[in-house]
Amino acid sequence: MVVHEQGEQVDHGRRMVNWLLGSSLGVLFVSIFYPIVKYLIPPKLAEPTTVSVTLPWKLAELKANSGRIFRFKSLPGILVKTSGGDLRAFSAVCTHLQCTVQYREDRQDIWCACHNGVYDLNGKNISGPPPRPLEALKLNVRGDQIIVMKG
Ligand code: FES
């Protein structure tokens, strides 16, 4: 009876040692490989939902019937002041093959020189190969400052 109890104690002790060894190896394994896996998998960066850029020009500087290219995030944007004095802003990336568009004062449209794509002053593709309108950006004028936003 006593031997049986000792045997149980020995079995219990062995299980405890095995568990400790097993869990120690598990912890060791995780502590070695977790940082490696974490390093190899790039972190997910949250895309900002709203982006705004204050343009470097004052409202009064812009003449009617003109267009200017600006930097919006990492891409070009285009600001157009129509002959009627309205301001409009779009992504300046052509929807065909991503060339940068420009404003044509003589024709009062937005033109892509790469393949002769033409957009109207609402950004709508009206001739040439562009398959879609230009992406419109929101404008906010505060005093003489012009702020362009997306989102
Ligand atoms: S890239 Fe603009 S028309 Fe082709």
Residues whose N, C-alpha, C, O or C-beta is under 5 A from the ligand:
A	BS01	FES	C94 H96 L97 Q98 C99 C112 C114 H115 N116 G117 P129 P130
